[in-house]
Amino acid sequence: MASYSSFILAIFIAISFSSMNISLAARNLLQTTNPTAPTLPKPTLPPLPTVPTLPQGKVPPLPTIPTLPQGKVPPLPTIPTLPQGNVPPLPTIPTLPKPTQPSIPSTIPTIPTIPQFTLPPLPNFPTTIPITMPSFPFFSPPPSKTSP
């Protein structure tokens, strides 16, 4: 979080320093006058060339489509009739008796109440974390076998 706020502070300082030079440059530009452009002579353009007229050619007439001889079309063959067989009648669907619906009760039964149970209390958790480290007993090193 500290690096984020220092980054924002650095950006703010950079923008404020850059805006000082920009505002001075803008003031300088506003106080100056625009230079006048010299008047230049207008060049005269040469006239456009004329388009030559092309000779009009004669288009030959379109060829005529020859008429083809009409041939005789033979008649279509007749479809033979099929013999009609005796088809047995379809079976009839038997009618079933209509079922009777059970009657709707006029009163709605009451829902039994569920007994309420009480939960045991939650154990208490520590709210702070201990910072100090417990001290461990350190044993002294064993005596050396040789003397210095």
Secondary structure as UniProt FT lines:
FT   HELIX           2..31
//
